[in-house]
C-alpha cells in the first residue's frame, strides 16, 4: 500500500529541496504501530527541518513533521488497536525519524498518546507541540505555587504557537495575562485569546545594567530567551517562577544570579521532546479540560503539504501567527 509524503532531499552540492512524492509502505521506518495520519502542524523545528543546514535532520531523503494525529492502521503493540485515535509529539520524530508530513507514519507505541475525549485529530494538531509545551509550562508554574491571586503572568512571544495557547489556557484558568508582542497588529488577536494587557516587545528587548527592577510579574511563560529573558528575570516578584520554553531571541542568557539569590526566583526548564509518558498523558488530559476550544479554533490557519515549504520559511522569520493545521490528505 502506498502513501503520500512531503520529502526533503539533498543534492551533491548540499542544497535541499522539498517535493510531494508517492512512496511504498516498505519505505517507512521500523516501529510497532502504523498510523494513518490525518493532520499535522507547523512548529519552529519543522521550519528548520524543511530548510538547509539545520543540523536536526540526520539523513536524507527525509519526511519532516514533528507532530501528527490520526488513527491506528496496524499495530503489534497490545495497547493500540486499528481505529484508535492517537496523537504524537516529540521523541525526535520528524528530525531523526520520518514524521507526520505524510499520510502514513510508523513509530514505537511508547511514543503515542491516546487522543483525549472531546478532542478531534484536527484540534489535537491545532494544539501540537506548541500547545503541549504551553500546557507543560502552566503545569510547572502551578507546581511551584502559581495561582491566579498572586498577580499578572507575563507571556513572551505571545502571538506565536506556544504563546497563543499559553495565553488562552491561563486566561481560562482565571489569570491576568500580560502578552508581549513585537507586532502591534496582533493586539486584537491576543485580547481575543484573553490577554488583559499588551506589552510591546521594545519594552523588554534590552537588558539593563541593574540586575533588579521593580517587582512586576507573578509568573512568566517565556518563549523568547536571550536578552528578553534576562530582563524579565529582574522584574519577577519575590519567589516567582519563569517557565522557559524557547529561544526565538537567542540561546545566550546575559543575566546575573542576583534575581535567584535576592528574590528567590525560579527558572523552570520545559522539555516537550523527551517528556515522560505519564506526564504527557496528564498534560493532554489537561489540554482537553482547560483549553477553550472556541479560542483554539480562532488560532487556526489551514494548510496542505504543498504549502509547507513557504510556511516553514515564514515561521523562521517570526511571521506565523497562531497555529497552522496541515491536512495531509488534501
Protein Blocks (a to p, Z undefined) as FASTA:
>chain_A
ZZddddddddfkopacdddddddfklpccdfbdcddfbdcddfklmmmmmghklmambdc
ddehjbdcdddfbdcbfkbcehiacddeejhioklpccfkbfbdcddfklpccddehiaf
klmmmnmmmlmmmmmmmmmmmmnopafkloccddehklmmklmmmmmmmmmnopacdddd
fbfklmmmmmmnopabdcdfklmmpccfblbdcdfbfbdcdfkgmmllmmmmmmpcehia
cddfbfknojbdcddfklmmmnopacddddfklgcfklmmmmmmmmmmmmcfklmmmmpc
cddfklmmmmmmmmmnopaghjadddfkZZ
